[in-house]
Amino acid sequence: MKHRHVSSPDRLSEVHHEFERWRKGRRRGTRIPEELWEAAADVAREIGISKAAQELRLDYYKLRSRTEAQLDRRPAPETPSKGGFLEIPLGAPAIPECVLEIEDPRGARLRVELKGATPAHLETLARALRGLAS
């Protein structure tokens, strides 16, 4: 069962149908196949564990555990450098999609997903985050 990356609503619907198909054909007491758990964890990372568990009719804590285990197995994404700087010119067009991840020295993390953000939006966000750090 190969999984392709598509937008969250489409992917959620696809995985939901895979689970329903499996549920209809399984014998009582049969464990969920690893491929379905992997697909559910992928969806949970995109839309959130709570929503994915509810939509896919899975136990929240089991899905959370599987999602965390999946993240632990994946290699960390390559980053240019910690504390790097990325300049975005003010005249730049809207950014279709980006993820801003910030981690402080104590390990606290903040992840912000932006779609269609303009440099002005990023400036406002940066100023607000700077105010929180003060």
N, C-alpha and C positions, 0 to 999 in steps of 0.2 A: 504494500500500500504506500505509494509515493505521495508526498505532500508538497504542494507548491505554495509559494508565498503569494497570497492575494490580500486584498484589503480586509480589515477586521470583520465587518458584517458578512462578507462572502465566505471568509474562512470559518467563522463561527457557524454559519449555516451548513457548510460542507462537513465540518466535524460533527455537528449535531446529527446530520443524516447518517454519518458513519456509525455513530453510537446507536442510533435507532435501528439501523440494519443489523448490527451485532446483537442488540438486545432481543430482537425478534427471532433470531436464529440460534440463540445460545440455550444450553441446558442450565437449569437452576443450579447455582453454586459455582458456575464457571467464572474464573477470574477474568478481569478486563485485560485484553491483550496489550502488550508493551507498546505496540504501534499507536494504539488509541490513547494510552496515557501520554505518550510523547506529543501527539497532536493536541491533546487537551492542555498540556503544559505550555505548548507554543501559543495557543489561543489565550491562556491565562496571562502570559507575559504581555500580550498585546492589549487585552481589554480589562485585565484585573482578575484576580483569583476568585473573588466573591461572585462577580457576574458570570464568569465562565462556569463555576461550580453550579450555580443556579440554572443556567441555560442548558448545561449538559447533564444535569441531574446527577452530580457527583458529590461526594463528601468533601466539604471545604478543606478540612485538615489534611486529608489524603492528597488532594490536588495541590495544596500549598507545599507539602512535603516533596511531591514529585517535581513541582516547578523549581523549588530550591535545589533539589538534587541535580536537575537538568542544568541549571546555571553553574553549579559547582563542577560539572564535567566538561563544560565548554571552555575553550581557551579564552583568556581575557582579550578583549579587542585591543588592537594596537593603538596607542595614543602617541601623538607627536612628543609630548613631554608633560610632566605634571606641572600644573600652574602655567600652561602655555597661554599665549595671547593670539587671538584671531581678530584681525582688523576687518571690519565691514564698512565700506565707504557709505556715507549718508545718502548718496544718490543711487545706491544699489536697488534693484527691483525687489519685490517681495520674495522671501525665501520659501519655496514650496513646502518644505518640511525639514525640521531639524530637532535634535534632542540636545538639551543642555544638561550636563551632569556636573554637580559640584560636590566635593567631599572636603570637609574640614580636617584638620590634623587629629581630632578626637575620633574620627570615623563617621560622624554624622553625614548623611547623604541627602541630596536634593536632586530630583530628576524632573525636568520640565520639558514636555513635548509641545512643540509649536508647529502650527500649520498656517501657511500664508502670512507669516510675520514679516513686517517691514523693519528696516533699520530703526525707525522711530519706536516701534514696539519693543525691540531689543534694548534700546537705550532706556526706556521706561522701566523695563524689567530689571536691567542691570542696576539702575538707581535704587529701585525698591529692595533688591537683594543686598546692596551695599548698606542700606539703612538697617536691615535686619542684623547684619554682622556687627554693627557698631555697639 
